[in-house]
Amino acid sequence: MNYDASLWLIFILIALATTLPRAIFIVLGNRVALPSVVQRALRYAPAAALAAIVVPDVLVVGGTLELFNPKLAAAAAAIAAAALWRNPWLPFIVGMGVLLGLRQMIGG
């Protein structure tokens, strides 16, 4: 098999690997139901994906792990505001206020 054919084979396999898992639920519809354990676990998938994106950005500053930085303090303040009040805008306002205030104070 030459280089071009193997490249096209890889493209097709990747397309199938990404399309088939999604298409199965559309094609099968209500005929097949996920087990309740899997359904409960999938409820946490969006929060886990968001945490996987946000946590490294909050903890890593300049390529190194820093446990005491303005972003971590702002994230903690935003989490506290979200836990204490039900206002959806308040965590953004509090987090950005803490982040900007700490950056002004320490010059970061």
N, C-alpha and C positions, 0 to 999 in steps of 0.2 A: 504494500500500500504506500503510495507516495504521500508527500507532505500535505498537498492540497486535500486529498481524500480524507486523511486523518483529521485535518482541521474541520472539515465539514461534518465528519462523524461526531466530533466533540461538540460542535454547535448543536447538532440534532439531539444528542444525549442530554446536554444541559437544558435545552428547550423542553424536552420530555420530563426531565427531573423537576422543573419548576412548574410545568403546566398540569401534569397528571394529578399531583396531590390536591390541587385546587379544583380541577375539573371533576374529580370523583364525587365531591359533595354536590356539585351542580347536577351531574348526570343522575346520580342515585336519588337525590331529593329526599323525600320523607320515607322512602322504602327502607333505608338503613339509618338507625340512630346511633349516635356515639354513646358509649357507656357513661353512666352518670359521673363516675370518677374522672373521666377525661373532660366532660363538660365543666365540672367544677374547677379542674386545673386550668382549663382554657380561659376562665374568667380573669385569671391573674396574668395572662400573656401581655396585654397592653401595658400594664404597670411594670412588668418585668422588662419589656422592651424599652420603655421610657427610662427606667432606672439604669439600664445598660448603656444608654446614650448619655445621660446626665451625670452619673456618678464619676466616671473618669474625668470629665471636664471640670467638675467641682474639686476633685482631689489633686489633680495633676496641674502644676503651674510651672511653666518653662521647661517641661520635659521631666521634672522630678516630682515625686510624691511629697506634698506639703500638707500636713494635717492642720496647720493654723494659717489660714489665708482668708481674705475677704469673701471669696466665693462660697467657702464652706459656711462662714457665719451667716451670709445672706440666705443660703439654702436652709440652714437651721431655722432662721427667723421666718422664712416663707412656710416651712412645714409647721412651725408652731402657730402661725396665723391661720393656716388652713385647718389645723386641728381644733383651734379655739372658736373660730367663727365660721359660719357657713357662706360668707360672701365670696363669690368666685374671683373677684378682682383684688381682694385684700392681700392674698399671698404675693401677687405680682408687685403690688405697690410697696408692701413691707420689704420684700426681698430686694427690690431695686433700690429702695431708700437706704437699707443697711449696706448694700454693696457700694453705692455711690458715696455714702457717708464715710465708710471705712477707707475707700480709695482716696478720698480727699484728705483724711486724717494722716494716713501713712504714706501717701504719695505713690500708690501702686496703681 
